[in-house]
Amino acid sequence: MNFERAEEIYNSPSNYEVIYDGYPVWINSLNPNKKSANINFLNDNAVMDVPVGFLIEGKKLS
């Protein structure tokens, strides 16, 4: 995923499935200077910063 698409998903009123390393995640925030995303894993409380290029867009949920 590129940074522009990550911004579109983050700012969208719809919900999108986003995948990191095979796991579903929420995008909590974006850092345009580093082109990174702060993500939260849906199945636990782990939070981390990752390059947006490591994120995969899934289906639109709503």
FENGICOR-V644887 format. One record per residue. N is the residue number from 1. SS is DSSP state (H for helix, E for strand, - for the rest). Layout:
n:N ss:SS
n:N ss:SS
//
This chain:
n:1 ss:-
n:2 ss:-
n:3 ss:H
n:4 ss:H
n:5 ss:H
n:6 ss:H
n:7 ss:H
n:8 ss:H
n:9 ss:H
n:10 ss:H
n:11 ss:H
n:12 ss:-
n:13 ss:-
n:14 ss:-
n:15 ss:-
n:16 ss:E
n:17 ss:E
n:18 ss:E
n:19 ss:E
n:20 ss:E
n:21 ss:-
n:22 ss:-
n:23 ss:E
n:24 ss:E
n:25 ss:E
n:26 ss:E
n:27 ss:E
n:28 ss:E
n:29 ss:E
n:30 ss:E
n:31 ss:E
n:32 ss:-
n:33 ss:-
n:34 ss:-
n:35 ss:-
n:36 ss:E
n:37 ss:E
n:38 ss:E
n:39 ss:E
n:40 ss:E
n:41 ss:E
n:42 ss:-
n:43 ss:-
n:44 ss:-
n:45 ss:-
n:46 ss:-
n:47 ss:E
n:48 ss:E
n:49 ss:E
n:50 ss:E
n:51 ss:E
n:52 ss:H
n:53 ss:H
n:54 ss:H
n:55 ss:E
n:56 ss:E
n:57 ss:E
n:58 ss:E
n:59 ss:E
n:60 ss:E
n:61 ss:-
n:62 ss:-
//
